[in-house]
Amino acid sequence: MMDIVISMGLTGAMLAMLGMGLLISYYGSSKTRNVGLLFLVVGIGLAYYITSIDDSLIHFGNHFIAFLGGMLGGIIGIIIFLVAIIKS
Protein backbone atom coordinates (compact mmCIF):
# COMPACT_ATOMS: atom_id res chain seq x y z
CA MET A 1 0.00 0.00 0.00
CA MET A 2 2.74 2.44 0.92
CA ASP A 3 4.57 1.69 -2.33
CA ILE A 4 1.54 2.84 -4.30
CA VAL A 5 1.24 6.04 -2.27
CA ILE A 6 4.90 6.90 -2.73
CA SER A 7 4.86 6.04 -6.41
CA MET A 8 1.72 8.08 -7.07
CA GLY A 9 3.17 11.01 -5.12
CA LEU A 10 6.33 10.86 -7.18
CA THR A 11 4.24 10.65 -10.35
CA GLY A 12 2.34 13.78 -9.34
CA ALA A 13 5.56 15.61 -8.55
CA MET A 14 7.04 14.49 -11.87
CA LEU A 15 4.03 15.74 -13.85
CA ALA A 16 4.03 19.05 -11.97
CA MET A 17 7.76 19.56 -12.56
CA LEU A 18 7.47 18.74 -16.25
CA GLY A 19 4.45 20.99 -16.73
CA MET A 20 5.88 23.91 -14.78
CA GLY A 21 9.25 23.47 -16.43
CA LEU A 22 7.75 23.61 -19.91
CA LEU A 23 5.68 26.70 -19.11
CA ILE A 24 8.44 28.57 -17.31
CA SER A 25 11.13 27.78 -19.85
CA TYR A 26 8.87 28.88 -22.72
CA TYR A 27 7.09 31.93 -21.26
CA GLY A 28 9.58 33.05 -18.61
CA SER A 29 12.05 35.88 -18.80
CA SER A 30 15.74 35.21 -19.28
CA LYS A 31 16.35 34.78 -15.54
CA THR A 32 13.47 32.41 -14.91
CA ARG A 33 14.12 30.24 -17.96
CA ASN A 34 17.05 28.65 -16.13
CA VAL A 35 14.69 27.67 -13.31
CA GLY A 36 12.29 26.21 -15.89
CA LEU A 37 15.09 24.13 -17.35
CA LEU A 38 16.01 22.96 -13.85
CA PHE A 39 12.39 21.89 -13.29
CA LEU A 40 12.48 19.98 -16.58
CA VAL A 41 15.68 18.18 -15.55
CA VAL A 42 14.19 17.30 -12.15
CA GLY A 43 10.98 16.05 -13.83
CA ILE A 44 12.93 13.90 -16.27
CA GLY A 45 15.05 12.57 -13.40
CA LEU A 46 11.91 11.66 -11.45
CA ALA A 47 10.46 9.94 -14.52
CA TYR A 48 13.64 7.87 -14.87
CA TYR A 49 13.62 7.05 -11.14
CA ILE A 50 9.97 5.98 -11.16
CA THR A 51 10.41 3.72 -14.18
CA SER A 52 13.57 2.17 -12.72
CA ILE A 53 11.87 1.43 -9.36
CA ASP A 54 9.09 -0.63 -10.92
CA ASP A 55 11.30 -2.27 -13.57
CA SER A 56 8.31 -2.01 -15.85
CA LEU A 57 6.38 0.68 -17.63
CA ILE A 58 3.14 -1.19 -16.89
CA HIS A 59 3.29 -0.17 -13.22
CA PHE A 60 4.13 3.39 -14.21
CA GLY A 61 1.13 3.45 -16.56
CA ASN A 62 -1.15 2.17 -13.80
CA HIS A 63 0.08 4.82 -11.36
CA PHE A 64 -0.21 7.51 -14.02
CA ILE A 65 -3.80 6.54 -14.84
CA ALA A 66 -4.69 6.36 -11.14
CA PHE A 67 -3.18 9.82 -10.57
CA LEU A 68 -5.07 11.30 -13.51
CA GLY A 69 -8.28 9.66 -12.28
CA GLY A 70 -7.82 11.22 -8.86
CA MET A 71 -7.16 14.63 -10.39
CA LEU A 72 -10.21 14.31 -12.65
CA GLY A 73 -12.38 13.32 -9.69
CA GLY A 74 -11.16 16.33 -7.73
CA ILE A 75 -11.84 18.69 -10.62
CA ILE A 76 -15.34 17.28 -11.12
CA GLY A 77 -16.01 17.64 -7.39
CA ILE A 78 -14.92 21.28 -7.43
CA ILE A 79 -17.10 21.99 -10.49
CA ILE A 80 -20.13 20.39 -8.81
CA PHE A 81 -19.46 22.41 -5.66
CA LEU A 82 -19.17 25.66 -7.60
CA VAL A 83 -22.34 24.97 -9.60
CA ALA A 84 -24.21 24.23 -6.36
CA ILE A 85 -22.95 27.46 -4.78
CA ILE A 86 -23.75 29.57 -7.84
CA LYS A 87 -27.24 28.10 -8.30
CA SER A 88 -28.27 28.58 -4.65
C-alpha positions in Angstrom: 0.0 0.0 0.0 2.7 2.4 0.9 4.6 1.7 -2.3 1.5 2.8 -4.3 1.2 6.0 -2.3 4.9 6.9 -2.7 4.9 6.0 -6.4 1.7 8.1 -7.1 3.2 11.0 -5.1 6.3 10.9 -7.2 4.2 10.6 -10.4 2.3 13.8 -9.3 5.6 15.6 -8.6 7.0 14.5 -11.9 4.0 15.7 -13.8 4.0 19.1 -12.0 7.8 19.6 -12.6 7.5 18.7 -16.2 4.4 21.0 -16.7 5.9 23.9 -14.8 9.2 23.5 -16.4 7.7 23.6 -19.9 5.7 26.7 -19.1 8.4 28.6 -17.3 11.1 27.8 -19.8 8.9 28.9 -22.7 7.1 31.9 -21.3 9.6 33.0 -18.6 12.0 35.9 -18.8 15.7 35.2 -19.3 16.3 34.8 -15.5 13.5 32.4 -14.9 14.1 30.2 -18.0 17.0 28.7 -16.1 14.7 27.7 -13.3 12.3 26.2 -15.9 15.1 24.1 -17.3 16.0 23.0 -13.9 12.4 21.9 -13.3 12.5 20.0 -16.6 15.7 18.2 -15.5 14.2 17.3 -12.2 11.0 16.1 -13.8 12.9 13.9 -16.3 15.0 12.6 -13.4 11.9 11.7 -11.5 10.5 9.9 -14.5 13.6 7.9 -14.9 13.6 7.0 -11.1 10.0 6.0 -11.2 10.4 3.7 -14.2 13.6 2.2 -12.7 11.9 1.4 -9.4 9.1 -0.6 -10.9 11.3 -2.3 -13.6 8.3 -2.0 -15.8 6.4 0.7 -17.6 3.1 -1.2 -16.9 3.3 -0.2 -13.2 4.1 3.4 -14.2 1.1 3.5 -16.6 -1.1 2.2 -13.8 0.1 4.8 -11.4 -0.2 7.5 -14.0 -3.8 6.5 -14.8 -4.7 6.4 -11.1 -3.2 9.8 -10.6 -5.1 11.3 -13.5 -8.3 9.7 -12.3 -7.8 11.2 -8.9 -7.2 14.6 -10.4 -10.2 14.3 -12.7 -12.4 13.3 -9.7 -11.2 16.3 -7.7 -11.8 18.7 -10.6 -15.3 17.3 -11.1 -16.0 17.6 -7.4 -14.9 21.3 -7.4 -17.1 22.0 -10.5 -20.1 20.4 -8.8 -19.5 22.4 -5.7 -19.2 25.7 -7.6 -22.3 25.0 -9.6 -24.2 24.2 -6.4 -22.9 27.5 -4.8 -23.7 29.6 -7.8 -27.2 28.1 -8.3 -28.3 28.6 -4.7 
